[in-house]
Amino acid sequence: MFSTLRPRLAPLSALLFAIILIAGCARPASTSPLIDSKSSFWSGRISLQVQSETAQSFSAGFELKGQPERGELTLISPLGNVLGVLRWAPGEATLDSGNQKIQRFASVDELMAQATGAAVPLSALFAWLQGDNASVSGWSADLSRRSEGRITATRAQPLPQADLRVVLDQ
């Protein structure tokens, strides 16, 4: 879905990024069967820039709930429209892009690579959001501004380089 969205969103990505930065994307917390005593919930804004031959950039509001093994990531436009819902559980992962279009993947890693254009380490993202500077091959995270709700991570290897930025709702 996002591979088909990228060409449509590419010209708007700079504008979307500016709107997201200015307007925020505060979203009320929602309840879900994915959230239990071991689960977590975060919301805010997320952006990913992939420095490939044709640079790719994606920015959206987000709600992340669950845990690395089972969870849900909802991506939201600045206007509040749901762009897509990524869900994962052991042995399965799905991308619901609306209009009854659901793509299935063998793993959450494959889902993240397809949805974002880069293999974002989801289990490390959960750790980084909790303040644990988890080590992931090729990635380096900067948690120095986590208390301000800001996390950045850069992937140097494998190429292309990717920059992930998260701004949490406070």
N, C-alpha and C positions, 0 to 999 in steps of 0.2 A: 504494500500500500504506500509506504513512504517513498519507495523508489518512483512511483507514479506521481506522488505529491510533490517530490522535490522539484521537477521541472516547472510545475505550476507555481510553487512557492518561492523559487529561486529569485525572481525579480523583486519579490516583496520582502525577502528576508531582512534586508537592512531596515526597511520601514517597520516591519514587525518587531525587530529587535529594539528599535527606538521606542516604539509604542509600549512594549513590554517594560522597558526600563522606566518610562515615564508613568505609565498607568498602574504598574504592578500587575497582579492577577490574583488578588486575594480571593480565596475560595473558602467557604465554610467547610469545616470538617464534616465528613459524612461517615455513616456507619456501614460496615460491610461484614459479611461472614468471614472474610479473610483476616479480620483483626481479632486477635485473642490476646491473652495475657502475655504471650511471647512476641506478638507482632508490634510493629511500629507504624507511625503515620507521619508523613511530611508533606508539605505543600509549598509551592513557591514558583520560581521561574528556573528554567534550565535552557542552556544553549550548548550546541556542539558545533565546532568548526573543524572540518576535515580538509587538510592542505593537500589535496590531490591535484592532478593536472588541471582539472576544472574544480576550483575550490567549492566546497559545499558547506552550507551553513543552515542550521536549524535552531529555532528558538520557540519556546512555548511555555505556557503555564503548566504545572504538573501537580498531580496528587500521587504519591507513592505509598502504598500500604502493604502490609504483610511482612515477609521475611525473604531472605535469599532463596529459600527452597520453595516457597509458595507465596504468590503475591499478585499485585496489580499495579500498573502504572498507567494513569490516564493523562493524556496530553491535551491541552486546552488552548484554543486560540485567544488572542487578546480580547476578542468580543464575547468570549465565554462559550464558544462552540467546541464540542469535543472533536478533536482531530483523529483520535484513535485510542483504543484501550488495549494494552498489552497485559496478558494474563499468563501465569506460569505455575506449574506444579511439577512434581517428579515425573519425568518421562514425557512431558507435553508442554507446549507453549502455543498461545494463539494471539493473533493480532486482529482485533475487530475494528474495522475502519468505517463502520456504519453501513447503512443501506444493505444490511444482511450479507456483507462481504467479510468473511472470516477466513484468514489464512492460518494454517497449522504448521508448526515447526517441531523438529525432534528435540530441541533444547532451547532454553532461554538465551544461551549465547548466540545461537543461530538466529533467533528472533531479534535480539538486540542489533546484531550486525545488519540484518535486512532492514529493520525499521529506522536505524539511525545512520547507516552508511559506514559505521565503524563498530568494532567489537568492544562495546562499553562493558567493563567488568561489573556486572550487577552486584555480585556478592561484596566486592570491594566498595561499591557505592554505598551500600547499607552500612558497612564498617565506617567509611569516611563520614557519613551523616551522623553516626554515633560518636565521632571523635577519635576513632581508632585509625591510625595511619597504616592501614593494611598494605602490605607489599604485594604488588602485582607486576609480573614480568612485563617490562616495556612502559609501564605507567609510573608517574610520580605525582603524588597529591600534595597540595599545599593547604594545610588546615589551620594556618596561622590566623585566619579571620573567621574561623568557625563560630566564635562567640558572637560575632556580628551577623551570623547566618549566611556566610559566604564561604564556598568551597571551590577550589579550582584543581583540575588534574590535567596532566599532559601525557599523551602517549607519543614516545619517540620511536619505538619499534613495536611491531613492524610498521614500515612506512605504508601509507602516508601518515604524517604527524596529525594528531587530533587534540583539540583543546576543549575540555568540558568545564562549564561554569554553572554553579548552582547558587541561587539566591533564595534562601528560605523565607517564608512568611514569618514574621515575628509577632 
